[in-house]
Amino acid sequence: MMRNKVKKSLLVGALGMLLATGVAVQPVNAISVGDVFKVGGIGFLVDRFAEPLNNFINTLLIRNKAEVGYATKVVPILSFGKGGHIGAAQVMGPEDLVAQTQSVIQIEGDFGSNFRVKALVPIDSKNPVNFTRVNGVGISAVIDVKI
């Protein structure tokens, strides 16, 4: 009985953390407590390491003679299509537009049987349901998080 209360409390707390950070989980997919902690943990890591990741990417691009030349920032990627996922991207553009960008949504779909399409859209929110696209901002890097 006590164990079930602890599990329930952990799940409610983790779901609350997801809602507070704007991470959504598709209701169609079954989720486990482990899935909730993975998504929440990756979201935390992206926020925690955004600045060092951004500096690393900028240095990497400079070393390879591919400097961006605009303002940059690392934000979470919220991916929807075949299940919900989270990662990170470096966005680039004019400083005021980059400052408005809070995350990137990745929308996936199949084009026929030979192509898989991933559209990356910079948005002004961490809520993938209520947002506005930030026009004039591009994606200069995608960061995969090993789980």
C-alpha positions as CSV (number, residue, x, y, z in Angstrom):
1,M,0.0,0.0,0.0
2,M,2.8,2.4,1.0
3,R,4.8,1.5,-2.1
4,N,1.8,2.3,-4.4
5,K,1.5,5.7,-2.7
6,V,5.1,6.5,-3.3
7,K,4.9,5.4,-7.0
8,K,1.8,7.5,-7.4
9,S,3.5,10.6,-5.7
10,L,6.5,10.2,-7.9
11,L,4.4,10.0,-11.1
12,V,2.3,13.0,-10.1
13,G,5.5,15.0,-9.3
14,A,7.2,14.0,-12.6
15,L,4.1,14.9,-14.6
16,G,3.9,18.2,-12.8
17,M,7.5,18.9,-13.7
18,L,6.7,18.1,-17.3
19,L,3.8,20.5,-17.3
20,A,5.9,23.2,-15.6
21,T,8.6,22.9,-18.2
22,G,6.1,22.7,-21.1
23,V,7.0,19.2,-22.2
24,A,4.0,17.3,-23.5
25,V,3.4,13.6,-23.8
26,Q,1.0,12.2,-26.4
27,P,-2.0,10.7,-24.5
28,V,-2.3,8.0,-27.2
29,N,1.0,6.4,-26.1
30,A,1.3,4.4,-22.9
31,I,4.0,5.9,-20.7
32,S,5.9,4.5,-17.7
33,V,7.4,6.3,-14.7
34,G,10.8,5.7,-16.4
35,D,9.7,7.4,-19.6
36,V,8.6,10.5,-17.6
37,F,11.9,10.7,-15.7
38,K,13.9,10.3,-19.0
39,V,12.0,13.1,-20.7
40,G,12.1,15.3,-17.6
41,G,15.8,14.5,-17.0
42,I,16.8,15.3,-20.6
43,G,14.8,18.5,-20.5
44,F,16.7,19.4,-17.3
45,L,20.1,18.5,-18.9
46,V,19.3,20.6,-22.0
47,D,18.5,23.6,-19.8
48,R,21.5,23.1,-17.5
49,F,24.0,22.7,-20.4
50,A,22.5,25.0,-23.0
51,E,25.3,27.7,-22.7
52,P,28.3,25.3,-22.6
53,L,26.7,23.3,-25.6
54,N,26.2,26.6,-27.5
55,N,29.8,27.7,-26.9
56,F,31.1,24.2,-27.9
57,I,29.0,24.3,-31.2
58,N,30.2,27.8,-32.0
59,T,33.9,26.8,-31.4
60,L,33.4,23.6,-33.5
61,L,32.0,25.6,-36.4
62,I,34.7,28.3,-36.2
63,R,37.4,25.6,-36.2
64,N,35.9,24.1,-39.3
65,K,35.6,27.5,-41.1
66,A,31.7,27.3,-40.8
67,E,31.1,30.2,-38.4
68,V,27.4,31.1,-38.1
69,G,27.8,34.9,-38.0
70,Y,24.5,35.4,-36.1
71,A,23.3,35.2,-32.5
72,T,23.0,31.6,-31.3
73,K,21.3,29.7,-28.5
74,V,20.6,26.0,-27.5
75,V,17.0,25.2,-26.9
76,P,15.0,21.9,-26.4
77,I,13.6,20.0,-29.4
78,L,10.1,18.6,-28.8
79,S,9.4,15.8,-31.3
80,F,6.1,14.4,-32.2
81,G,5.1,11.9,-34.8
82,K,5.9,8.3,-33.9
83,G,6.0,8.9,-30.2
84,G,7.2,11.8,-28.2
85,H,10.9,12.6,-27.8
86,I,13.1,15.4,-26.6
87,G,16.5,16.6,-27.7
88,A,18.2,19.9,-28.3
89,A,19.0,22.3,-31.2
90,Q,21.1,25.3,-31.7
91,V,19.1,28.1,-33.3
92,M,20.6,31.1,-35.1
93,G,19.5,34.4,-36.4
94,P,19.1,38.1,-35.4
95,E,19.6,38.5,-31.6
96,D,16.1,39.7,-30.9
97,L,14.5,36.7,-32.7
98,V,16.9,34.2,-31.1
99,A,15.9,35.6,-27.7
100,Q,12.2,35.0,-28.5
101,T,12.9,31.4,-29.4
102,Q,12.2,29.0,-26.5
103,S,12.2,25.6,-28.2
104,V,12.0,23.8,-31.6
105,I,9.2,21.4,-32.5
106,Q,10.1,18.5,-34.7
107,I,7.2,17.3,-36.8
108,E,7.7,13.9,-38.5
109,G,5.9,12.2,-41.3
110,D,6.4,9.7,-44.1
111,F,6.3,10.9,-47.7
112,G,5.5,7.7,-49.6
113,S,7.4,4.6,-48.6
114,N,10.9,5.9,-49.3
115,F,11.2,9.2,-47.5
116,R,11.0,10.1,-43.8
117,V,10.6,13.9,-43.2
118,K,11.5,15.8,-40.1
119,A,10.4,19.5,-40.1
120,L,12.2,21.6,-37.5
121,V,10.2,24.7,-36.5
122,P,11.6,27.4,-34.0
123,I,8.8,28.5,-31.7
124,D,8.3,31.1,-28.9
125,S,7.1,28.7,-26.3
126,K,8.0,25.4,-24.6
127,N,4.4,24.4,-25.0
128,P,4.0,22.5,-28.3
129,V,0.2,23.2,-28.3
130,N,0.1,26.9,-27.8
131,F,2.9,28.7,-29.7
132,T,3.9,31.0,-32.5
133,R,6.5,30.2,-35.1
134,V,9.6,32.5,-34.9
135,N,10.2,33.4,-38.5
136,G,13.8,34.5,-39.3
137,V,15.4,31.9,-37.1
138,G,17.2,28.8,-38.4
139,I,18.6,25.6,-36.9
140,S,22.4,25.4,-37.1
141,A,22.9,22.2,-35.1
142,V,21.0,19.3,-33.7
143,I,22.2,17.7,-30.4
144,D,21.4,14.1,-29.6
145,V,21.2,13.1,-25.9
146,K,22.3,9.5,-25.1
147,I,19.9,7.8,-22.7
